[in-house]
């Protein structure tokens, strides 16, 4: 059955309908609770002077699921790491102030884990977060 425009499918009834390309998305429908993780290994343009920092942050993101963090700490760390990558990637030269704020945000997300303040933090996660904070300090 076609809709008002020739060739356009007509959908009737409730439900999720997606038209067009969907790339890099995650969708959960009909769930009471859902946790989704996604690691995007696409390499955006990173100026050479920030390549080591970008590699460090990507490695941090890759190892994040292994740390057994609570959902909030994991989400905060993922978001903050994404901000760092966004600050150093893209067509424009990275703005030093934006990068400094993003690095501060990422260290702030890691601090409760490194100090053991975050609920359920294991000793291994503490060591990992502390090493990550020290690495960021040396690179940022």
Secondary structure, DSSP 4 states (H G I P E B T S, - for coil): -B-SSTTPBP--SSS----S---S-----S-SS------------B-GGGHHHHHHHHHHHHHHGGG---HHHHHHHHHHHHHHHHHHBSSSPPPHHHHHHHHHHHHHHHHHHHHT-STT--HHHHHHHHHHHHHHHHH-
